[in-house]
Amino acid sequence: MEALIRQFLVELGEDAGREGLVKTPARVAKAMSFLTSGYKANIDEVLNGALFTVDYNEMVIVRDIDYYSLCEHHLLPFFGRCHVAYIPNGRVLGLSKIPRLVNVFARRLQIQERMTNQVAQTIQAAVNPAGVAVVCEGTHLCMSMRGVEKQNSTAVTSAMLGSFQSCARTRMEFLELIRRPDAVHASSAAVRLSCIDE
């Protein structure tokens, strides 16, 4: 990788041997290895058996998960926050595992839409909950620094599975909670019971 980066610097018109750039290929190689470490991650090892049998069937939300990723089209960063929710069906996932899962998929060459789906589908497969919801907000430097050059644009993507997809009230409760976490809401159980009649 270092040889490729050195050649890349030359192609840009730089002197790869000058003082400020001599160690750049090694630094970039190290940084890229870290930023794409999600390719080497094993989901089972990340979850590490942190699935617990619990008599709990209310909505679980981990919100404001910071993430940093690289756009696969330009290799420029995009970053933002991810909000994840699921409704347990007899088992819960250790809370710290949810941000770890987000990191696994963010640390790959990505598009935000796919990353959002990957997080949702992985939780669905691991926990088999009644539903999963993921919303990602992202600022994309490929839109800010180049192209349309819109510095204040934000992309929002969502993935709704199970009861979050089939029941509008459950979905709206989640969306309201990630906007106003201090708001008072009807319980998830009551919301889900009302959805049975729809």
HUPE-V65231 format. One record per residue. N is the residue number from 1. RES is the residue in one small letter. PHI is phi in degrees with one decimal (NA if undefined). Layout:
N,RES,PHI + N,RES,PHI
//
This chain:
1,m,NA + 2,e,-62.1 + 3,a,-64.1 + 4,l,-64.6 + 5,i,-69.5 + 6,r,-62.0 + 7,q,-66.5 + 8,f,-60.0 + 9,l,-61.3 + 10,v,-63.4 + 11,e,-63.7 + 12,l,-73.8 + 13,g,99.0 + 14,e,-90.9 + 15,d,-95.3 + 16,a,-66.1 + 17,g,-96.1 + 18,r,-74.0 + 19,e,-52.8 + 20,g,-71.2 + 21,l,-114.0 + 22,v,-56.4 + 23,k,-95.5 + 24,t,-60.8 + 25,p,-56.3 + 26,a,-68.6 + 27,r,-65.5 + 28,v,-65.7 + 29,a,-59.7 + 30,k,-65.4 + 31,a,-64.7 + 32,m,-66.6 + 33,s,-62.8 + 34,f,-70.1 + 35,l,-69.4 + 36,t,-116.9 + 37,s,-67.7 + 38,g,-63.2 + 39,y,-64.6 + 40,k,-92.2 + 41,a,-75.7 + 42,n,-106.1 + 43,i,-57.5 + 44,d,-62.0 + 45,e,-71.4 + 46,v,-65.2 + 47,l,-70.7 + 48,n,50.4 + 49,g,68.5 + 50,a,-84.4 + 51,l,-113.0 + 52,f,-127.0 + 53,t,-78.7 + 54,v,-142.2 + 55,d,-83.6 + 56,y,-146.8 + 57,n,-132.3 + 58,e,-94.0 + 59,m,-64.2 + 60,v,-110.0 + 61,i,-126.6 + 62,v,-118.4 + 63,r,-112.7 + 64,d,58.3 + 65,i,-84.3 + 66,d,-68.0 + 67,y,-141.7 + 68,y,-134.6 + 69,s,-141.4 + 70,l,-120.6 + 71,c,-66.2 + 72,e,-71.4 + 73,h,-84.9 + 74,h,-129.9 + 75,l,58.9 + 76,l,-103.0 + 77,p,-68.8 + 78,f,-132.2 + 79,f,-154.9 + 80,g,170.9 + 81,r,-131.4 + 82,c,-123.0 + 83,h,-119.7 + 84,v,-128.0 + 85,a,-139.8 + 86,y,-150.8 + 87,i,-110.7 + 88,p,-60.4 + 89,n,-128.2 + 90,g,101.4 + 91,r,-137.0 + 92,v,-122.5 + 93,l,-104.6 + 94,g,-51.0 + 95,l,-57.8 + 96,s,-68.7 + 97,k,-73.8 + 98,i,-68.0 + 99,p,-61.5 + 100,r,-65.0 + 101,l,-64.6 + 102,v,-58.8 + 103,n,-61.2 + 104,v,-55.0 + 105,f,-83.2 + 106,a,-70.9 + 107,r,-88.1 + 108,r,-146.6 + 109,l,-69.7 + 110,q,-138.0 + 111,i,-120.5 + 112,q,-62.7 + 113,e,-61.7 + 114,r,-68.3 + 115,m,-58.9 + 116,t,-59.8 + 117,n,-64.8 + 118,q,-63.2 + 119,v,-62.6 + 120,a,-63.5 + 121,q,-67.7 + 122,t,-67.3 + 123,i,-66.0 + 124,q,-60.1 + 125,a,-69.8 + 126,a,-78.6 + 127,v,-109.0 + 128,n,51.6 + 129,p,-79.7 + 130,a,-69.9 + 131,g,-172.1 + 132,v,-135.3 + 133,a,-134.0 + 134,v,-135.5 + 135,v,-126.2 + 136,c,-118.8 + 137,e,-112.4 + 138,g,-144.8 + 139,t,-102.7 + 140,h,-110.6 + 141,l,-67.9 + 142,c,-69.4 + 143,m,-96.4 + 144,s,-86.3 + 145,m,-89.5 + 146,r,-143.5 + 147,g,59.4 + 148,v,-73.6 + 149,e,53.4 + 150,k,-104.3 + 151,q,-72.2 + 152,n,-107.3 + 153,s,-78.5 + 154,t,-128.9 + 155,a,-96.2 + 156,v,-123.8 + 157,t,-126.7 + 158,s,-140.5 + 159,a,-136.0 + 160,m,-121.7 + 161,l,-123.8 + 162,g,61.7 + 163,s,-65.5 + 164,f,-70.4 + 165,q,-84.5 + 166,s,-85.7 + 167,c,-119.2 + 168,a,-62.6 + 169,r,-69.4 + 170,t,-63.8 + 171,r,-60.8 + 172,m,-67.8 + 173,e,-61.3 + 174,f,-60.6 + 175,l,-63.0 + 176,e,-69.3 + 177,l,-66.5 + 178,i,-79.1 + 179,r,-87.2 + 180,r,-133.3 + 181,p,-65.7 + 182,d,-93.5 + 183,a,-72.0 + 184,v,-94.3 + 185,h,-132.6 + 186,a,-65.5 + 187,s,-65.8 + 188,s,-59.5 + 189,a,-61.6 + 190,a,-64.2 + 191,v,-62.9 + 192,r,-67.8 + 193,l,-62.9 + 194,s,-68.6 + 195,c,-74.1 + 196,i,-62.0 + 197,d,-83.6 + 198,e,-80.2
//
